[in-house]
Every structure is written in C-alpha cells, then in structure tokens.
Amino acid sequence: MRQPSFAHLTGYDMWRRCDHHATRISESPARILLGPNSKPQGEGADPAPWSLVRGAAIRIDCPPDLCADGTVMLVDPSGRLFTLASTGWVSLPTLARMPAPLSEGPFDFAAPITDSSPLAIRDLARDPVGRIWLLDRTGRLLILSPGLQLLDNFLPAGNVQGSSIVACSWGVAVAEGRRLLVQPFGGLWQQIALPGDVQALAADPETDLIIALLPGARLAILRRDTLVVLAIPELLRPAFLLVTGDGHVLIGEPRGVPGSPVETRFILCRIDPADGLVEEGALAVRGFDGRALWRDGHALYASTATGARRLYPDQAPGATEGMVETFALDSNIFACAWHRVFLDVCLPAATRIEVEARTSDDLPPRILWRAPHPPADIAGGTAVPIPSDDPWPPLGSTDNDPGIWHPIGTLDLRSAMADIPDPPAHIVRPSGDELAAARSDAPTRWPQATLEGLIKAPPGRYLWLRLRLFGTERRSPAIFAVRATHQRPSLLDLLPAYWRADPLAADATDRALALFEGNYTELDARITALRHCADPRLVPPEALDWLASHVALAFDQRIDEAVRRQLLAETTWLYRRRGTMPGLTRLLEILTGGPVQIIEGFRLRRRSLPFIGADGNAIGAAFQIGDEDGAMATPDDAADQALLASHLALQLRRTAAGNAACPAGDIPFPIESDPLARFVRRFAHRFTVILSRHRNDVLAAVIEDAIAASKPAHTIHRLCWIDAGYRLDRASMVGLTRLGAVSCFEPGVLGTAVLGRTETLGRHQTEFGIRPGTRIGQAQRETIGDLA
C-alpha cells in the first residue's frame, strides 16, 4: 500500500512562529505548555494575627570535638524554649537569671543583675563564635555558651526594652520602636534612628547585614558603615524576614491563618547597590505556623506545629486553558486530502488536548496576514508586525475573517510514536541502565504518548491546526511535535466502483474504512522497514548488537555508534585478514577515526654490514657501532623486564628454600649475553603502532584491547601517539627521528653528533667513497679524505 507523506512541526523555531494564547515554550526538548495565570493573586492576609505568634529560631552546630548532629533552638511567644527532635518540638527546662560573673566583659554594660527569677524569653540569636544571646521581656540580655552555660547577664545601656535581637558578623543589634541599638563586638552601644517602627528584624552571623522590615513594604539595610532603605518588590503586606546569605534576603507574605494548609509565599531577593532589591526566585511552604524561619546550609526551613518543613521552589499558578494556532502546512498538492494528525504529548491526570483543522488551496492576501502572538513567557506579549520579506507561511485566521475550523473530535491515545516504524528505543521503553538518569548524556524520556485523529476538513493544499490545551493550575499537558499525513491512502479505491457511486455515501464509507486503513498502513510501513535491520548503515541504534550477533561480533561499550556501524560493515573483510598487518591497520583506523601506520621492528634492522676497505668505504644511515645495552645493563623492553623479574623471583624462592632446586642446577639467565643475539632479538617479533590522534585513557584502553585480540600471540607492540603538528613525510625519517611523546625510536649517535635530523653521513659510492665537505653532526663540518 502506498505510504502517505507528512508535514512535521517540531522544535523551538517552528513553535515560535505559531500564534500563542496563554501558552509558553519550554526547551530541552522544545514543547508547548500552558503559560502562567495572568490573573492577580490578590493581597496577602492581615499580618496582625501572625505577629502575635511570632518567635525566633537559631541553628546550633555540633562542636568540633563531638560527633553529634546540630540542633535547632526555638522560642515561642510564651517565652519557652524548644529544641527540634525527630518526634517534633521538645520543651527545654526553664532558665533563671543567675548572678552575673564578677569579671567585666568586653561590652559597655550597666550594673550586673543578680535576680534569679525565671526567664521570660522574647527573642534569641547566635553570634559568629557560637554564643547564644537571649533577650528577656524585661530588656535584659543573657549570653550562653553552645552548651547552654551562662556566660554573662546584663542590661544594655539606657535600660532599653527591646522587641527583638539579632547578631551579624560584626556586632549585635536590638530593635526598639523606631530605633536600633547596635553594639559592634568589642565596642560601645550605638543608637540608629529609622524612618518607621521595626516590624521584623533579621541577620546572619556569617554575613555583615542587619535588615529591618519597616511599614510600607520597605527594608532598612544596615552594614557597618552604611544604612539604606529600599522598597520591596511585588509583596504588599510582608511580615517575615530571613537573611539567606551574603547580599540575599528572603521576604515572606502571610496567607490565611497561622498553621493552615494554605501556601505561604516567599520571594528571594538580591541586594544590588545600583538596582536595589532584585527578585531572583520564589519559594513556598505549607503549614507554616509563623513562629520562625532558619537556614541550615543551603536549605531553608519553616516551623510547623509538629516540626519543620523545608521551603520548596514556588511555581506560579498556571493558566487552565490555552491555544496554539500553527502556520500553514504545505502539501504542494492542489486539493490535497489530508489524512491523519499525530501529536507527541505528555498528558498528566486531569488534562486534555483538542484539535481543530482548516484547509484551503490558496493563502490569504499578504496584506491580511496576521502577526502571531508570542509565547506567554516572552517579555512584551504583543504581536510584532510581519516583515515584507518574511519567508514563513501565514496563520490560518486573519483579523477580519476568523475562518471555519473543523473539530477533529476525540483523539485516540496510543503508545509513543506509534506511527513511526522504528521509533527511538529510549522513548518507547525506559532504560534498563540503573544509572541512566544520573548520566548527563542520558536521553530524555519524552514524549510519553501519541494522540491520533482523523482530519475531517475538506481537501486543500494548505492545512492549519488549532491545538487547545486544558489543564489545572498545577498540571499542564505538553505537546512536543505534530505530524499531519497526506494524501489519504483510502481502502475505498480497492472496492468496486459501486461503493463510490454516491458521493455522500462514499465519503462516509471512506471515513469508516479509515479506522482499519491506519493499521494496515502502519503494518505495511513496518514490513518495509524490516530490510533496514540487515543494513549496518540503516539499522536502528538499539538493533546494532542484535545484528552484530549474527556475525559473532561483540561491541566494546566504550566505542560510539558510528564506529560500531563501520565495524559491522567491514567485519567480513576484517575476519579474513585477522592477525595480518593490513587487517590490524584497518581495524585501528576504524577505532581511532584517523590514519594508522604500523612499523615492524625487523624493517628497522640494517640489511648489510658496513665495510671499510681499499675498494671503498660505505657507512649507511643505519650504521651502529657496538651494542647500546651493556652486558650488565637493565633492558628497557617490557618483555625483557618481565623475564628478569620472573628470574629474580625464582632465585629468591630457591634461596628461601635452602637452595634445594628441582631440577638441580643453576637457573639460566633469560636474556642473551651475546650482543649480536640481543641486537637481533630486539627487532624480532616487535612492531610499533603510530596513531595520528590525541591520546586519552579511554581510547588507549580500547586500542590496547583491540591489538591484544587481533595481533599474533608471540608479538610485542608499542603505541606511539602523534598529536596535531607532526608530519610523517619528507620532514621525518622513521627509524632515526624521535616521534610523539614516548621514545618509540631512538636516534643514532656517532661521537657527539645526533643522527636523524638534517645530518647525512655518506652514501654507498664505490668510486668516490665519502665526498669531501660532507656534514657530520649538528655544528660540525669536516673534510674527509681517504679513511683507509
């Protein structure tokens, strides 16, 4: 059966050219989602009930000499202290105002307090060295050690009745009405006037900020030498403050009543010297009882009646309905019968998608083309006029003619990409790799389903679609791609002409047969695609291992898909030449993706002896005097070193056993002592592989395994990596020049001159011997006459 063609709409650029109403585009992968709700969320709740339940909390870290977790200490409006346990809040014993120590502290204190009545704590703070500062309802300050041992007890200068206390990296501050009393560590109390009553006070012992919340949604930000007042963006009735880091503050607005499941929203702002408070994000929490907020590392927590909850990123409520209108999809066929539409989607619960279609053989006049509205997440939100040279096709509706749109009706839910014969495996089924989700290159498991519908619009060259999305404030359907097929491969053409005699009845019959035609068409497409499974170039990636198993080929999981396909395509040729130099060269070229040269060791050995006599003197480029390895020298060859290590280990075992050898006799030395034999052996059964690639550990391991599996078992190899910048041509002499980062070839040496660069020592010329003026070494030039 003839396979229909299709028009495809996918990717950010295509979705950006569509007309958007309350929808947005999310990338990686590009998909259409419902946009944020444009309706205002309304004002926050009255902060007065929340101020009555306000307390404070601090994080007490574990001392360095203990192996215990830190804890959270909280004070509630009644003045009682609590600590956070796994079961919830646990009350601490009531503290008393103990007599003050006799020694004077580093602060400007009033007379010591000797009252031992119970404490009624109003607020608490922690300073940079871990001490705990308690503010009594009488205005007295107590300093405790991290182990809750009393260190000091005093009244601030002026007998101030403070409402809250905080500590930053350089001092302590107490709020009282429209003023702050600040004492730098080791200094005197200072009074700072503010333009309003302090509604909340916040600081962090690791930062230099002291922040006060003022009426009118303003913040007073105090550093050691500066005080600025900034307006709070977005929030109308802020009530909560928390310094979250250097230059950052969390501001909250109450919702509902304390402890209710209503979500309390916070904004995270950065304090910018030029722009003021810059919003960087939003957080939220449910069940907040209004008592305290605190920071534990990078995590932020809020108190609840039963314990604590971590603040989570706040997502603004989304729109519940949106629409995307596509540009014209062109079939290039006049009176084209559009067939089916497929939508790759993700449909959470309580969401749905509806589709409408419109067709035409002509485009509207260019003067009537309507500019598309941008996605909701793009600033501006207004349609931009279309340039006169814009190559993109127009929208289906115009300002004066909305057009007639035909609903497609109920969409059938099918498996992901059910209309594609060979969909990617990671989309159809989840990965079996347990670590797939943790890898950065793991494929995204989108989409999760495909919707199918029959296009009921009349024939026409151009097709426009309207995609309507319906969701909730927290859930949105996602559309990844749209495919519309044409022309319709009707089964009606296979029936007798009688079934097409009545046009109306033929149309109804054609639509009824379309229910079965889809299955036949897709089955025929899969049968057609089966032959691709036998072609290494076209087989789907997930079927490569299956196809390789038919030729006894197992892939190394460290090589990529392109290398696997090339290995599979040439596996027969490689099997025939396995163990040979051409076969190994081609295998390594496939694995490295570059040229490979193999130099066999015996080719570097001189072919004839040099001679010096009356008939003529000949000393070739491979001339060597003596053996570079002395009789007792340690060989640099890995195989010889392994033999020496085994020989030494055997001798040690015999010595430990009292020299009782079986068989008796001395152990022969494994390395030849004859210099000529050692010279010949050094070149025998050895080869060097020159790789024109940058070395990395993964590729090197793959190459080593491939050579070990393909080379003759009695041979020894060495790798030489040639990075960019080296030439193996006229500028290098293989066998004399050092190549790469390792000593694959040792240069020849005659006296103090190094051979193998730009030096040439004679040629085999019987009549003239060595020419006068021949260059020897790097900086030497000698005139050589008769060497006899």
N, C-alpha and C positions, 0 to 999 in steps of 0.2 A: 504494500500500500504506500502511496506517495506520502512522504513526510512533510508536514507543514513547516513554513518558515516562521520566525518570531521576531518581534521587536522587543528590545531589552532596555529596561530603565533601572539603573543601579549606580551607586557611587555618589560622593558628595557633590560633584559638579553638576550632575543631572538633577539631583534633588533640589539643588539651589536654584535651578531655573524654573522650578514649578511654582505654582501660586499657593501660598500658605495662609491658613486661617487658624490661629490658636494651635499651631504645631511648631515643632523645632526639629533640628537635625543634630543627632549625636554621632560622633565619629568613632572609628575603630571598633567594629566596622560601621560605616555610614548607615544610619537608619532613621526613620521618621517616628517621632514620639509626640505625645500631647505636650503642649507648652505649659508654662506656669499660669496659674489662675490670675487674671488681671483684676479681679475684684479686691478691694481693700479688705484687710483682715480686721479692721476696727481697732479701737483703743484698748490698752491694757486695763486690767482690773484696778480697783481702788487700792493704792498701796498702804492705806491706813491699817487694815487688818493684818497685813503682812509685817508691818513694823512692830506690832505687839508680840509677835512670836520670834523676832529676830534674836539670834545668839551669835556664836562665833566658834570656829574650829581651827586647830593647828595640827600639822603633821610633825610627830616626834620621831626622828630617825633612830635607828639602832646604834648604840655606841660602838666604836671600832673594836673594843675588846670583847664584845658579846656576839653570839651567833643567833640573834633573835630578830624577828621582823619588826619594823617600825609600827607605830600605832597612831591613831587619831584621837585627840582630846577635844571634847565639845563642851561648851557651856550653854545652857538653855536660859530662857527668860527668867526662870525662877532662881537662877544663880547656882544651880547644881552642876557638878562636873560629871561627865560621862566619858567612857572610852569605848572604841568600836571593837567588838569581838565578832567571831564567826556567827554567833547566835543573835547579834544585834547590839544595841547600846547597853552598856553595863555601868551602873552608877558607881562613882568613887566616893570614899569617905569624905565627910565634910572637913575642910581645913579650918584652922583657927589662926587668929592674928597673934603670932608668937612674939616674944620680946625681940627687939632689934639687936643686932650684934653691936659690940662696943666699938669696934674699929670703923672708921669712916670709909664710905665707899667713894667711887670716882665721880659721884653726882653731887649737885647742889641741892641737898635735901634740907627739909625742915627738921624739927625736933623728932627724935625717934619715938615710935609708937610702942607702947608696952601693953596694949589691950589684947586680951586673949579670948575675946568673944568670937563666935563662929563667923566665918566669912560669908558674904552675900555677893558673889562674883557677878560683875556686869559684862566684862569682856576679857579676852586673853590674847596674847601674841607671843611669837618666838623670835629671838634675835639671831644674828648670824652665828654666834658661838653656841647656840642650842639652849640658852636660858629661857625660861618661861616667865612672862610678865603677866601678872593678874591685876585687873582694875576692880577694886571694891566699889560697892554702891555709895560708900562714904567718900569716895575720891582717893582712897589710899592705894598705893602701889606695892605689890609684893613681887619679889624676884625669886624664882625657884630654879633649882638645878634640873637637868634632864631626868634625874632620879627622884624629883619632887621633894628635894631637901631645901628648906628655906635658906636663902642667901641674904636677903635684905627686906626691909619693911619701912616705908616712909610715906610722907605726904609731899606732893610736888609743891614747889614754891608758889605762894599765893593761895593755898588751900583751894585748888580748882576742883569742881565737881564735874569730872569728865563723863562723857557718854560712851566713848569707845577708845581703844588703844591699838596701835599698830607699830611694827618695827620694820625698818628697811636696812640696807647695808651700812648706813652711816649714822643712824640715830633712831629715836623713839618719838612718836607723836601721840598726843592726847587731844581729842576733839571735845569742845565745849561751846555749844551755840554757834556763833559766827566767828569763832577764832580757833586756831590750832596752837597748842603748846608743844614745841619741838625742842628736844634736847639731843644734840649730837653726842655720840659716845665720847666721854672724857671732857665734855663742855658744859655750858650753862643752859638753863631753860630759856627759850625764846618764845615770844608771842607773835603770831602772824594773823592779821585780820583777813577775813574772807568776805566776799560780796553776798553772802547768804548763809543760812543755817546749814550745818553739816547733816545731811540725811543718811549718809553711809561713808565709811572710811575703809581704805584698803591699802595694803603694802605687801611686799615680799622681802624676806631677809636676804635674798640673792640679788636684788635689784636696788637701784637708787631712787625709786619712785615712791611717792606718797600721794595717793589720789583720794579726793573728797568729792562726793556727789552733792550738788547744790540744786536748789529749786530751779524750775525752768529747764530741765533736761540739760544741765551743764556740769562740767567736770573741772575741778581745780587741781592742777597737776603741779606738785611741788618736788623740785630737786634741791640739792644742797644750796644752790645759789640763785635759783630761778623759780618763779611762780607764774603759771599761765592758766587762763580759763578758756575752755573750748566747749563748743556746742556738740551734743550727742546726736548723731545722725539716726533717722528712721524711728527711734523709740520716742513715745510721748510721755510715758509715765515710768521711767526707770526706777528701780528700787534696790538692785543688787550689784555689787562690785567685787571683782577678783583680779588681782594682778597676776597674769599668767606667764610673764617672762619679761625680758629686757625690752621695754618700749611697747608692750602689749597689755591690753586690759580687756576683761570680759564684763559686759554690761547686760543685765537682765531686766525684763519687764514682767510683772506678775500677771497670771491668768487664772481666773476662777478664784477658789479659796485655798488656803494652805492645806497640803496633803491630798488634794483632789487629783484624779487621774488626768485632768486637763494638762496639756503640754505647756510647760514654761519655756519661753524662747529667750535665747541669749544671742548677742552679736559680739564677735571678736574683732577688736579694733586695734590698729597700729597707730601709735602716736608719731605723727610726722611733723617735723619743725616747720615745714612750709605749708602743708595741706591740712594740718590739724588731725582730727580723728578720721582715719581711713578704714572703712569696713573691709575685712578680709574673709569673713565667713560667718556662718550662723550655727549655733548649737541648740540643743533642746534636751529636756528631761521630763519625765512624768512622775507624779507622786512627790514632788518637792514640797517639804513642809515649811520652808522659809527660814530654817534655823541657821544654816551655814553652808558655805561653799569652800572647797580647799583644792589644792593642787598636789598631786603625787607623781613627781617626774613630769612626763608629758601628758598624763591623764588628769582630767578634771572631774570632780565628784560633787554631788549634792546630797544633803542629808534627807532621809525619809523617816517615817515613824518606826520602821523596822530595821534600819541600817543606812545604807548608802547606795546610790546609783551613779553610774558613770554617764557623763554628758555625751551625747552622740550627735553627729552632723545633722543639722536640721534641713529638711527638704521642703521648700515652699509648696503649699497645696497646688496640685496641677489642675489644668482645665479638664472638664469631664467630657468635652466634645470638641472636635476639630476636623478640618477638612484640607485635603491637598488636591489641587487640580493640575494635571500633567499638561505639558506642552504636546503638540501634535506628533503622534507616532505615525511615520510614513511607511506604507507598504509598497509604494511605487507601482501599484496596480489599480487601474481605474475600476470602480465598482467592486472593490475587494470585499469578499465575505469573511469578516473577522471571525475567528473560531472561539478559542478559549482564552481565559486570562488566569495566570498563576501568580500568587502573592507569597513570597517567602516572609513569614511572620513569626512573631512570638506573642502568644495570646495568654496572658495571665488570667486568673479567675475574675469573673465579673467584667470582662472586656469583650469587645466585638468590633468587627470591621464590616462596612457596607461599601459597595462599589456601584457606580453609575457610569454609563458609556454614552458617547456621542460620536457619530461618524459623518463624514462629508467628503465629496470629491474635490472640493475647492477650499482654499484658505480664505478667510475674510480679508477685505481690503486692508492694506497696511496702515492706512490712516485710522482704522478702527481697532488696531491691535491694542490690547490692554496690558499694561505693565504688571508683572507678578508682584504680589506682596511678599516681602522677605520673611524668613522664619522668625518665630517669636523671640528667639534668643539673640538675634542680631539687633544692635542698637539702631534706633530710628523708627523702625516698624512701618515705614511708609513706602509705597511703591515708587521705584525710580523709573523715569521715562526711558523708553527703549531707544537706543541709538539707531540711526537710519541704516547703518551698515551691520546691524546685529544679525549673525547667521543663524541663530536659534529659531526654530519654528514657533508660532504664536500659541497662545492659550485658546481653549475652545470657546469660551464665552467672551463677549465684548460688553462695553458699558451700556450700549443701547439694546443689545439682543442677548439675553441670557442663554438662549438656545433650548433645545428639547433634549433632556437627558433620560436615558432608558435604564431603569434599575436592572441589575444583573440577577438579583434575587438571592436566595440562600446559597452560601458558599460551602462547598464540601471541604472538610478538614482531612488532609492526607499527611503522610509522612514527609519529612523534609526533602524537598527537591524530587518529589515522586515523578515528575515529568521528564527528568534528565536521566538518560540511560546509565551513566556512570557518575553519580554524584560523589563528591569527596567523602571518604570513609569517616573522617572525624565529625562530619555533620550528621551522617546517618546514625552512627552509634558512638557512644562515649569511648574515650581512650582506655585501653587496658593498662596503661602505664600509671602506677600509683603516684609518680612524681610529675605527671604531665601538667597538672595545674600549677606546680611550683616553678616550672621552667619558663623563662621569658619568651622562648620561641614556640611555646605550646599553642596549637591552633585554637582559635576561639570557637566555642560550641554554639555557633549561630548559623542559620536560624534553627528553630525547633519544630516547625511545621510549615506546610504549604497549603494555602487555600486555593480552590479551583472553582471557576464559574464559567458558564456559557454566555458569550456575548450575544445579546438579543437585538442590538441596534441594526438598522438597515445597512446594506452594502455601501461602502465608501472607501476612498483611498486613504483618508486620514482618520485616526482614532484618537479621541480624548477620553481620559478617565478621571472620575472624581472618587477619591478614596476618603471615606468618612470614618473617623476613629472615635470610639466611645469607650470611656474608662471611668475611673474613680479619681478622687483627689490624690490617692497614693499609688494607683496602678494605671499603667498606660500600655496599650498594645504597641508593638513595634513592627514596622514594615521595612524590610531590607532590600527587596528587589521586586520588580513587576515584569512579567513576561506575557506578551499577547501574541498568540499564534494566528497565522493566516497562510494560505486560503484554507477554507474548511474542507477536509477530505471526507466528503459525505458518502455514507453507505448507500444512500438513495441512488447513486449512479450505478450501483451493481444490481438494482432491481429492474424489472420490466418497465417499459415506458408507461404502462397503465397507472403506476403509482405517482407519476408526475403529471398526469393529465390535468388535474385541478390544482391551480397554484396555491390556494389556501390549504388544501389538504396535504399537498406536497411539503409545504413549509412545516406543518405540524408533524408530519411523518419524519421529516429531516431532523427536527429537534428531538424527537423521541429516539431515533436511531443514534443520535449523538451521545446518548448515555452509554451505549455499547461501543461506539466508534473510538472513544477515548482509550478504552482498554486494549482494543485491537491495535491502535496506532502506537501506543507505548510498548506493547509486546513486540511489535514489528521493529521498533527502534532498538529495543534491547537485543533482538536477534541480529540486527545489522551491526550492532556494536560488539558482538562476540568475537568477530575476527580481529578486533583491535587487541584482544587479550593475548594473541600469539605474536604480536609485533612489539619488540622491545622499545620502539620509539613512541608507540601509542598506548601501550598498556597502562592502566591506572597505577598510580604510585603504590597503592596498597596491594596490588597483584604482582608486583615485581618479584617478591620472594617466592610466590607460587609458581611463576613462570620459570624462575631460576632453578627450582627443584627438579624440573624435568630434564635438566642437563647437568645434574649433580653439582650445582654451583651454590655455595652459601656465602652471602654477603657479610662483610665486616660492617658492623653497625656504625662505625666511625666515618664511613665514606658517604658522600651525599648522593642525591638521586641521579644527577647527570652522570656521575661516574658509574653507578650501578647499571644504568641503561647502556652505556658504552661497553662495559664488561660483558653484559648479556648479549649484545650484538656481535661481539668478536670472540665469544667463548670457544666456538668450534676451532677457529684459527689458532687460538692460544693453546688449546689442548694438544693440537698436532705438533706444536713447537715447544712444548713444555720441557724445561731443562736446557734449552739452547739459548745462545746469545740473542738471536732475533726475537724469540718469544719473550725472554725476560725483559729486553729493552722495550718492547711494545707494551707489556704489562705495566711497567713502571711509568711509561709515558701516559697511559690512561689514568693511573692513580695520581700522578703529580700534575697533569694538565700542561706539561711542557716537555721540551726535548730532553732526552736522556742519552748519555754516552757511557758505554762500558769499555774500560781499558783492561785487557787481560795482562797479567803480570809477565808472562813469557815474552810478550811483544816488547817489553822494555829492556830485555836482556840483550847484550851485544851478540851479533851473529858470527863475528870472526875475531881472531886475536889481533891486537895491534902489533905491528912489526917495525923494527928499526934496523936497517941494514944498508949495504952498499948500493943495492938496486933501487932504493927509495925508502922514504920514511912516511908512514901513514898512521896518524892518530885521529880517530874519529870522534864524533860528538859523544859517544857512549864510552869513551876511554875511562878506565878505572885502574888505579894503582893500589894493590893491597885490598884488604877487607876492612870495611868501616867498623865492623864489630870485632873487637879483640877476642883472644881465646877465652878470656875470663869475663868478658863484658856481658851485662844483662841484656837480653834481646828485648827489642821494643815491640815485637809481634805478639798479639794477644794469644795466639795459639801456642807459641813457644813459652810464653809466661805461664800459661795453664799447665804445660808439661813440666816446667820447673817446679811449680807449686805442688803438683802431684808427687814428683820425685822427692821433694823435701819432706812432704807429709809421710811418705812411705819410710824414709830414713828415720824420722822421729819415732814412728811406731816400732820399728825394729830396735832402736836404741832403748825404748821403754820396755820392750820385751826381753832385754838382755842379749841383744844381737842374735837371737835364735831365729834364723831365717829359714823359710821353706818355700822354694828350694834354696839350698845353700849357695853361697857365693855373693859377690858384690853386685849391687844394683847398677846396671849400665846407665851411663849418663844419657839422657834422652836427646840432647842436642848434639849435632855433629860437631866434632872438633876440627875437621878438615875445612879450611877456609873456602876452598873451591866447592865442596859439597854444600856448605852453608850458603854460599853465593847462589848456587843453582836452586837450592830448596827455597830460598827467599822469593823467587819468582814463580815457582811451580804451583799450580792449582790455586792461584790467587787472582782476584780481579777487583777493580775499583769502579764504583758507580758514580758518575758525575751528574748531579741533579741541578738543573737550572731553576731552582726555587729557593725562596727564603725558608730557612729551617724553623719548624715548630715541633713541639713534643708529640702532638697527636699524629701529624703526618709522618714524622720519623718512626714512630712505633708501627704505623701501618706499613711503611716501606720495609722495615726490618722483618715483619711477619711475612710479607709477600715474597721477599727474597729467600727467606729460610724455607718457605714451602715450595719454591719453584726452582731453586738452583740445585746442581748436583751436590750430593751429600758430602763429598770429600773436599769441597772447595771452601775457601775462606774469602770473605768480601770485606770491603771498606766503603763507606759513604763519603762523598765529597760534595758539599753544598756550595753552589755558586749563586750568589745573590746578584741583584741588578748591578751592572757596572763592569762585569768581567766579559772578556771575549775569548772564545776558543777558535782562533783562526790564525791570521798572519802575525798577530801580536804576541802569541804564546806558543811555546814549544812543549808539548805534552811529554813528560818524562824528565824535563830539566827544570821547569818553572814551578814554583810553589803555587797551587791553586786553592782558593777557598780559605776557610778559617782553620782548617786542620792540615797537618803535614801529610797530605796524600802522596806527594812526590818530593824526594829530597834532591836538591840541586847538586850537580857535580862540582868538585873543588880541586883545583890544581895550584898548589902553593898557597898563596893568599888570594887568588882570583876565584870568584864565584862564576861558574859557567851557567848558561841558560838564560841570559838576559839579552845583551846586544853583543856578546863576545863569541867569536868563532875561532877555533883552534885548528887550523889546517884543513886540507881536503886530500883525498886519495888521488894524487897526481904523480905517476911514476917518473915522468921526465923531469919535473922541476922540484919535487918534494914540497916543502913549505915555502910559500912565496915570501920574499923579503917584505917587511913592513906589516906583517900580519898582527892584528890587535890581540893582545893577551890580557885578560883581567879587565878591571873597570878603568883604571887610571894608568895602565902600563902600555907602552908601545916599544917592542924590541925588534931589532933586526936580526933575524935568524939565518944563518948561512947553512953550512953543512953540519948536521947533527952527528955524523958518523964519528 
